[in-house]
């Protein structure tokens, strides 16, 4: 006879556990303690098995029957409900452990094993710290686009539009990694394309008129701060590499005999070795730095230790001290300065200038060709550029643009 709520309420415990049947294999196991546990008895491939559904009254009679019917449906489909329940519990456990924070940490560790640039690793950890309060504790498989968007909107409302865009891209990488390691099935970041405010493109402030460049070079010559900082400022316009590549420069990278500075691939954005031809002026600055006799491998060591390179803010701080505000000149602006004036001179092939700036060519075959084809031109260009900077510093002649000549020469 099937169970009813009143019949269940009348059940009393005995000295030994006993069963009270419902129907279709469902029954209550009554314990001496008074606990009443739902069980389903069934056979799978001829083997008798039992499945637990919880205790009464936490699981009602109606709910227990629903669970029984679901299990019987699985049996009809050739699925063992007990094995299915264990698999679901295992997946739930793995999902609970696979939080956004855990997957992000795994991805960053993978980036470290792949020898990504330290700056890239540092930026990734910063992105993780920004997202962690809202998403870090959540199982990555359960995160919805709405939850991710709410976290990104917090950043956007502070006016950090570019950061919000980059956070979405970083979150997308974490979700793709989770999918690749079979711990998530979707990427909520993809759904949010177009949901955030697109920031205005901001170019690095730079002085690009010859007269202003001459004034800057004279200001650098008169800088009265730390000698390593002054020499870094003197070298920056001559070699026009990225500020991070300059401040992390090591003595092992400079070949004084060949007059070449070879920056390792792991320090370059494009992950390719970048060779910088050194003019006489650049070599002279490197020799001044070597004469300082600083211990350690870094050419520009930090103030209080030679185990680290100088801070990323050092050159910009020096420029502010010299009277150049952020809207006028930045340490990254030396690249824009060189790019603009070298192109305006009309003396050099645009591809040679692009190679000097370490800009990548999407066509790998073409890129490989131009790396070799323009080396001699880049050597000549490096010396011309240093000589031109010296002319501007002492107030010499300004090179006029030769756009027609460039066009005529193709």
N, C-alpha and C positions, 0 to 999 in steps of 0.2 A: 504494500500500500504506500502510495506516494506521501511524502512529508507535507506538512502544513505548518505555518508559523506557530499556531497554538500548540501543535504537537511538539515542536522543537522546544518551546518555552517550558513544557512539562518534563523534559528530559532531566534526569538526575544522574550524577556520577556513581559508579560502583567501585569496588576495591580494585578491579582490573578494568583495563580499557575494553570497550566493546563498540560495535558498529550499529548504526541505525540507517537502514537503506532508504533511499529515495526512489529513483528509477533510472534505467539506462546506465547502470554502473556507478551512479553518484551515491555517495553515502557520507554520513557524519561519523567521525571517529571520536568517541567520547572518552576523555582521559580521566583518571582518578582525581586529578586536580580540578576538574570541572570544565577544562578547555574542550571546545568542540571544533574539530578540524575537518574541513571539506576535503574529500578524496574522490578520485575517479579511478575505478578499476577497468582496465581494457586489455586487449590482446593485440600485439603487433608482431606479424610473422609467426604466430602461434605461441609467442612468449607473453606471459602475464606481466603487466606493468601497472604502476600506480602513478597518479599525477596529483599534486597538491594544489589547492585553490585558495588557501588562506583559512582563517578561522571565523566562526560565527560569534557575534553578530556583525563584525567588521565587514565580512562578505555575506550579504543577504542570501536568502534562498533563491530569489530571482536572479541575482548576479551569479551565483554558483551554477545554476542551470544554464545561464548564457555561456559561461566558460566551458561547461560540459559539451554544449552543442557545438561550440567552436572547435573543441578538441576532436569530436566525432567527425566534423567536416574535414579536418586535417587527415584523419584516418581514412576517410573515403577517398581522399586524394593521394593516398599512399605515403603520408608524412607521419612520422612518429611525433606526437605532440610533446612528449617529454624531452626528446632531443631538440625539438624546435624551441622549447622554453629555455633550455640550457644555452642554446646558441644566442637567443635574444638577450639573455642575461649577460653573456660574455660580451656581446657587442655593446650593450649598455655600459658595462664596466669599462671597456676600452674607450668608448666615446667620452665617458666622464673623465678619464685620465688624459684624453687627447684634447686639452684645452687650447684656445688660441695662443696663450702664452707659451705652452709647451711646444706647439708646432713652430711658432716664430723662433723660439730658442734653437730648435733643431735646424731650421733653415739657416739661421745665422752661423751656427757651428759648421754646417755644410759649406757655406760661403768661405769660412776661414780655412777649411781643408782644401778648398779650391784656390786658395791664395788670392782672394779678392783684395783690392787695395784697402789698407787700414782705414782710410777716410770713408770708404764705402761701408765697411763693417761698423764704424762708429755711427754713421748716419742711420743704418738699419736699426741699431740698438736705440737710437733716439726716437725713431718712429715707433718702435715697440713700446717704449716708455710712455709715449703720448696716447697710444691705444689701450694700454694695459688696464687703466682704471675701469673702462667700460666693457672691454671684451676679454681681457686676459683670463678671467676665471671661467668663461663660458666654454662648454664643449663645442669644438669647431664645427662639428657636423650639424649642430642645431642653430648656429647663428643665422639670423634672417637679414635680408637686405635692409629692413627697417632699423634693426639694431646697429648695423654698421653705419647707416646714414646718420642716425642720431649722434653717434660718436664723432663722425666727420663734421657734422653741422656745428658741434661745440667749438671746434677749431675755427671753422669758417666765420662764426659769429664774432670771433675776436679780431676779425679782419685779416687772418692769415690764409688767404685764398690759395696761394701757391702751395703752402704746407698741406692744406686739406687735400689738394689734388694729388700730391706726392704720397700722402698717407693712404689714399685709395689705391694707388698703384702698388704700394708696399703690401697692403692687406691682400690685394689680388695675388701677389706672389706667394703669400702664406697659404691662401686657399688652394692655389694650384699645386703647391707642394703637398698639401694634405690630400688632395685628390690623387696625386701621383703615388702616394704611399698608402692608398686605400683607407683613408680615414675621414673622407668627406666626398660627397658626390656632386657638389655644385659650388660655384664661385659667386657669392653675393656681390662682390665688387664689380663684376661685369654688368650686372643689372643697373648699377648706379652711374654708368657712363652718361654724361650730360646733366647729372643732377646737381653738380656743384658749380659755383661761380668760377668762370674762367678768368684767371688773373691777367692783368695787363703785362705785356712783355716788358721787362726792365733790362736795359743794357748796363753793363758795368761802366760807371763813370770814368771818363778818360780825357786827358788833354790831347788834342789831335792837331792843333794849329802849331806851326813851327816856332813861332815866337814864344808861345806858352810852354812848349817843350824845352826850349832853351832856358827859360826862367826856372823850370822844374829842375833841370840838370844842375843849374847853379845853386839852387836851394839844397839839393842833395849834397853837393860839394861842401856846403857850409854847415851841414848837420853836425851837431855837437853831442849827440847821444853815444850810446855804446858803439864801439868800433865795428863789431860784427854786424850790427844793424845798418850802419852807414854803408859798409861794403856790400851788404845784400841789396840795399837801395841802389847803389852804383851799378851792380851787376844786372839787376832786373830789367832795365830798358835795353841792355845790349843783347841778352839771350831770349827775352820775352817768352819764357816758359810759364806754366801755371804757378801761382804762388805756392801751392803745396809741393810741387816738384822742386822748387827752388829751396824752400826751407828744410826739406828732407834730404837734400843733396849730401852724398857721402864721397869721401876721398877716393874710394875704389872705383868710382864712376868716371873720374876725370883722367884722361890720357894726355899728359902735358906734352909728350913727344909728338903725338899725332894731332894735337890741338883739337880734341874732340871730347865732348861730355856725353856719355852714353847713359841715358836714364832707363833703368830696367822696366820691363813690361808691367810688372806688378804695381808700379807707381803711376802708370799711364792710364788714362781713362779708356783708351782704345785697346789696352792690353797688348801693345806692341812696343818693342824697344824703340826709343826715340833718340837719334843721334843729333847732337847740336854742335855745328862747327863753331870753333872759338876764334874770335878775332884777336889781334894783338892786345887790344884793350881788355877783353874778357880774360885772356890768359894772365895779364898783369894783375887783375883784381884777384884771381884765384891764387896767384903767387903771394900777394899781400896777405891773403887769408891764411895760407900755409905758414907764412912767417910768424903768425901770431902764436904758433906752437900749441894750440889747443889739443888736449888729449881726446881720445875717442874717435869714432868713425864719422861723426857729423861735421860738415863744413861750417854749418851755422848752429852751434850748440845752444841749448837753453841757458838762461842767465845763471842758474845755481847748480846745474849739473851738465856734464858732457854726455850723459847716458841718453838724453833726449834732445831732439832738435828744438829750435826756437818755436815759440807759440804762433798759431795761425793769425793772431791779432797783432803781432809785433810790427809788421810793415805798415799796416793801416794806421796803427797808433802813431807811428813815426810821421806818417804823412799828415795826420791831424796836428801833431806838434809843430810841423813845418808851416801850418796855416792852410792846408788843403782840406776842405770839408768833404763829406761822403758824396755830395752831389757833383763835386769837381774832379776828384781823382781817387782811385782805389788801387790796391796792389795788383788786382787783375787788369786794371786799365792799361798797364804797360803793353799788354798783348794787343789791345785795340789801337793803341798809339802806333805800334809797329805795323800792324796790318794796314791801317789807314794811310800812313805816310809812304810805306813801301809800294802800295798799289798806286798811290797818287804820283809817285815819281815816274811811273811808266817805264822804268828801267829793267824790270824783272818779270819773268813769266808768272802769271797768277798761280799756276800749279806749284812753282818753286816756293812761293809765299805760303801757300796752303800747307805744303810739306813742312816748312819751317815752323808753322803754328801747330803741327801734329794733328791737323784735321784729317779725319778718315775719309777714304774714298770707298763708296759702297761696291764699286767694281774692283774685286780683289786682284784681278790680273792687271788692270790699269794701275791700281795702287802700287803693286810690286814694281811695275815698270818705272813709274814716276819717282819712287824712292831712290832708284839708281840713276835715272836719267838726269835728275836735277841736282845731284850732289855737288858737282863742280860749280854750278851756278849758285847754290846756296853758300858755298865757301866764299865766293866772291861777294855775294850779297851781304854776308855777315860782316866782312871787313868794311864794305862801303857804308853799311848802316852805322857801325861804330864810329867811323870817320865823320859821318854826317851828324851824329849826336854830339861829337866833339866840336864841330863847327857851330852848331846851334848853341852849345854851352858857352863858347867864347864870343858869341854874337856874330858869327860868320855868315856866309851867303846861304840863302834859302833855295832849295831845289824846286824849280817850278814843275808842275805836272806836265807830262808828255803824252797825253791821251791819244793824240793823232798818230804819234810815232808808234805807240803800242798797237794801235789798230792796223797800221800799215804793215807792221811786222807779224801780224797774226797772233 
